[in-house]
């Protein structure tokens, strides 16, 4: 069900962005929510027996480094204008970032 949840929140992000600023903003928000929700969701997959809230975040340092590296790369894509142009995404304002962050935490 978590994959379906991530799909639905990505569609919700697209709809919010589309309604507020058109197709490009919708695509940007869906892209960001999909990427960040996956980075947060990977902690749920860490253990079949224990909740991600009950395991130490540093129990798998390689995973933590991979998540941080991926998040940094995603932020580079979202903030650098030249890279945004390559990905054909647009700048988001603070309100849209709040939607992205909030929706990204839903699958946890």
PASEBA-1860 file (N, C-alpha, C; in nm, 3 decimals):
! residues 108
1> XXXXXXXX> 0.080/-0.120/0.000/0.000/0.000/0.000/0.085/0.127/0.000 ~ 0.211/0.117/0.045/0.295/0.237/0.052/0.330/0.291/-0.087 ~ 0.350/0.201/-0.182/0.376/0.245/-0.319/0.257/0.319/-0.377 ~ 0.138/0.267/-0.349/0.018/0.334/-0.396/0.003/0.471/-0.329 ~ 0.038/0.479/-0.202/0.032/0.607/-0.131/0.127/0.708/-0.194 ~ 0.248/0.665/-0.226/0.345/0.755/-0.289/0.294/0.800/-0.425 ~ 0.234/0.710/-0.500/0.176/0.747/-0.629/0.064/0.849/-0.613 ~ -0.021/0.828/-0.515/-0.134/0.919/-0.494/-0.089/1.057/-0.446
9> XXXXXXXX> 0.011/1.061/-0.358/0.057/1.193/-0.312/0.132/1.266/-0.424 ~ 0.196/1.191/-0.512/0.261/1.254/-0.628/0.156/1.316/-0.720 ~ 0.047/1.243/-0.741/-0.063/1.297/-0.821/-0.127/1.418/-0.753 ~ -0.139/1.413/-0.621/-0.194/1.528/-0.548/-0.103/1.650/-0.563 ~ 0.028/1.627/-0.556/0.123/1.737/-0.574/0.111/1.796/-0.713 ~ 0.097/1.709/-0.813/0.079/1.757/-0.950/-0.045/1.845/-0.960 ~ -0.154/1.799/-0.901/-0.280/1.872/-0.910/-0.270/2.008/-0.841 ~ -0.207/2.011/-0.725/-0.189/2.139/-0.653/-0.107/2.234/-0.738
17> XXXXXXXX> 0.006/2.186/-0.790/0.091/2.270/-0.873/0.023/2.314/-1.001 ~ -0.049/2.223/-1.064/-0.120/2.255/-1.188/-0.224/2.364/-1.163 ~ -0.298/2.351/-1.054/-0.401/2.450/-1.022/-0.340/2.586/-0.988 ~ -0.223/2.586/-0.927/-0.159/2.712/-0.885/-0.075/2.778/-0.994 ~ -0.017/2.698/-1.085/0.076/2.759/-1.180/0.090/2.690/-1.313 ~ 0.008/2.591/-1.340/0.013/2.526/-1.469/0.092/2.395/-1.468 ~ 0.107/2.341/-1.588/0.165/2.208/-1.605/0.308/2.198/-1.552 ~ 0.392/2.297/-1.580/0.532/2.286/-1.537/0.545/2.286/-1.385
25> XXXXXXXX> 0.469/2.369/-1.317/0.474/2.368/-1.171/0.420/2.236/-1.117 ~ 0.315/2.184/-1.178/0.262/2.055/-1.137/0.364/1.944/-1.153 ~ 0.433/1.943/-1.266/0.536/1.841/-1.290/0.651/1.856/-1.192 ~ 0.690/1.979/-1.164/0.799/2.003/-1.070/0.763/1.952/-0.931 ~ 0.643/1.984/-0.887/0.601/1.940/-0.754/0.587/1.788/-0.746 ~ 0.533/1.727/-0.849/0.521/1.581/-0.849/0.658/1.515/-0.848 ~ 0.752/1.568/-0.926/0.889/1.517/-0.931/0.954/1.527/-0.793 ~ 0.940/1.642/-0.728/1.002/1.663/-0.597/0.940/1.572/-0.492
33> XXXXXXXX> 0.808/1.561/-0.490/0.742/1.475/-0.392/0.779/1.329/-0.415 ~ 0.781/1.286/-0.538/0.818/1.148/-0.568/0.959/1.118/-0.520 ~ 1.053/1.206/-0.549/1.192/1.184/-0.509/1.209/1.187/-0.358 ~ 1.159/1.291/-0.293/1.179/1.304/-0.148/1.101/1.199/-0.070 ~ 0.983/1.163/-0.114/0.907/1.060/-0.042/0.978/0.925/-0.052 ~ 1.043/0.898/-0.164/1.120/0.774/-0.176/1.239/0.774/-0.081 ~ 1.305/0.890/-0.069/1.419/0.899/0.022/1.376/0.878/0.167 ~ 1.260/0.927/0.203/1.209/0.906/0.339/1.155/0.764/0.356
41> XXXXXXXX> 1.095/0.712/0.254/1.034/0.579/0.259/1.137/0.468/0.274 ~ 1.256/0.488/0.223/1.357/0.382/0.229/1.387/0.343/0.374 ~ 1.368/0.433/0.468/1.387/0.398/0.609/1.282/0.296/0.655 ~ 1.163/0.299/0.597/1.060/0.200/0.632/1.101/0.060/0.588 ~ 1.182/0.051/0.485/1.222/-0.078/0.430/1.344/-0.135/0.500 ~ 1.399/-0.061/0.592/1.522/-0.100/0.660/1.505/-0.228/0.740 ~ 1.391/-0.246/0.803/1.367/-0.364/0.886/1.222/-0.410/0.871 ~ 1.205/-0.541/0.860/1.069/-0.597/0.854/1.007/-0.610/0.992
49> XXXXXXXX> 1.092/-0.613/1.096/1.044/-0.639/1.230/1.025/-0.514/1.316 ~ 1.098/-0.409/1.284/1.094/-0.290/1.369/1.056/-0.167/1.288 ~ 0.983/-0.079/1.352/0.946/0.048/1.289/1.070/0.132/1.266 ~ 1.065/0.217/1.163/1.179/0.305/1.136/1.199/0.404/1.251 ~ 1.095/0.425/1.331/1.107/0.514/1.446/1.175/0.446/1.564 ~ 1.184/0.313/1.561/1.245/0.239/1.672/1.389/0.198/1.643 ~ 1.434/0.216/1.522/1.572/0.182/1.489/1.655/0.310/1.484 ~ 1.779/0.296/1.519/1.869/0.411/1.517/1.892/0.456/1.373
57> XXXXXXXX> 1.883/0.587/1.347/1.907/0.635/1.210/2.048/0.603/1.162 ~ 2.142/0.587/1.256/2.281/0.562/1.217/2.315/0.413/1.216 ~ 2.216/0.326/1.226/2.244/0.182/1.227/2.297/0.135/1.091 ~ 2.269/0.209/0.987/2.321/0.177/0.854/2.379/0.306/0.794 ~ 2.505/0.328/0.822/2.568/0.454/0.782/2.575/0.470/0.630 ~ 2.591/0.360/0.559/2.596/0.369/0.412/2.461/0.417/0.358 ~ 2.354/0.369/0.416/2.220/0.412/0.374/2.200/0.561/0.403 ~ 2.243/0.604/0.521/2.230/0.746/0.557/2.308/0.832/0.459
65> XXXXXXXX> 2.430/0.791/0.425/2.510/0.867/0.329/2.445/0.870/0.191 ~ 2.389/0.758/0.150/2.321/0.753/0.020/2.199/0.844/0.018 ~ 2.123/0.846/0.127/2.006/0.934/0.135/2.049/1.080/0.130 ~ 2.152/1.114/0.208/2.201/1.253/0.209/2.254/1.295/0.072 ~ 2.330/1.208/0.008/2.384/1.240/-0.125/2.271/1.259/-0.226 ~ 2.172/1.172/-0.220/2.058/1.184/-0.312/1.979/1.311/-0.286 ~ 1.961/1.346/-0.160/1.888/1.469/-0.126/1.963/1.592/-0.176 ~ 2.095/1.592/-0.159/2.176/1.705/-0.208/2.165/1.717/-0.359
73> XXXXXXXX> 2.175/1.605/-0.430/2.162/1.609/-0.576/2.024/1.659/-0.618 ~ 1.922/1.615/-0.547/1.786/1.660/-0.578/1.772/1.810/-0.556 ~ 1.829/1.860/-0.448/1.823/2.004/-0.420/1.899/2.084/-0.525 ~ 2.010/2.030/-0.573/2.085/2.096/-0.681/1.997/2.107/-0.805 ~ 1.929/1.999/-0.839/1.840/2.000/-0.955/1.728/2.102/-0.938 ~ 1.675/2.112/-0.818/1.561/2.201/-0.793/1.599/2.347/-0.777 ~ 1.725/2.376/-0.740/1.762/2.515/-0.712/1.849/2.581/-0.817 ~ 1.928/2.506/-0.892/2.016/2.568/-0.992/1.942/2.588/-1.124
81> XXXXXXXX> 1.930/2.714/-1.168/1.852/2.742/-1.290/1.898/2.664/-1.413 ~ 2.028/2.649/-1.434/2.076/2.577/-1.552/2.034/2.430/-1.548 ~ 2.040/2.371/-1.430/1.999/2.230/-1.415/1.847/2.218/-1.426 ~ 1.775/2.314/-1.368/1.628/2.313/-1.381/1.588/2.314/-1.528 ~ 1.659/2.394/-1.609/1.628/2.401/-1.752/1.647/2.266/-1.820 ~ 1.752/2.194/-1.782/1.777/2.061/-1.840/1.661/1.966/-1.807 ~ 1.614/1.973/-1.683/1.505/1.885/-1.639/1.367/1.939/-1.672 ~ 1.364/2.062/-1.727/1.239/2.127/-1.764/1.143/2.139/-1.645
89> XXXXXXXX> 1.200/2.184/-1.533/1.119/2.211/-1.415/1.132/2.359/-1.381 ~ 1.046/2.406/-1.293/1.042/2.549/-1.260/1.069/2.570/-1.112 ~ 1.097/2.695/-1.078/1.121/2.732/-0.939/0.991/2.726/-0.861 ~ 1.001/2.679/-0.736/0.883/2.675/-0.649/0.897/2.782/-0.541 ~ 0.784/2.840/-0.501/0.788/2.937/-0.391/0.774/2.862/-0.257 ~ 0.776/2.938/-0.148/0.773/2.879/-0.015/0.651/2.794/0.012 ~ 0.536/2.839/-0.034/0.412/2.763/-0.012/0.420/2.627/-0.081 ~ 0.470/2.626/-0.202/0.480/2.499/-0.275/0.584/2.407/-0.211
97> XXXXXXXX> 0.691/2.464/-0.156/0.788/2.383/-0.083/0.724/2.321/0.041 ~ 0.637/2.394/0.108/0.568/2.338/0.224/0.480/2.220/0.183 ~ 0.411/2.234/0.071/0.332/2.121/0.019/0.423/2.002/-0.011 ~ 0.536/2.026/-0.077/0.628/1.918/-0.113/0.677/1.846/0.013 ~ 0.723/1.923/0.110/0.775/1.862/0.233/0.664/1.786/0.306 ~ 0.550/1.849/0.322/0.440/1.784/0.392/0.395/1.655/0.325 ~ 0.375/1.661/0.195/0.331/1.541/0.122/0.438/1.432/0.123 ~ 0.564/1.470/0.121/0.672/1.371/0.120/0.676/1.287/0.247
105> XXXX> 0.627/1.342/0.357/0.627/1.269/0.484/0.505/1.178/0.500 ~ 0.408/1.186/0.413/0.285/1.106/0.428/0.312/0.956/0.432 ~ 0.397/0.898/0.347/0.415/0.752/0.349/0.481/0.697/0.475 ~ 0.540/0.784/0.554/0.605/0.734/0.676/0.497/0.699/0.773
END
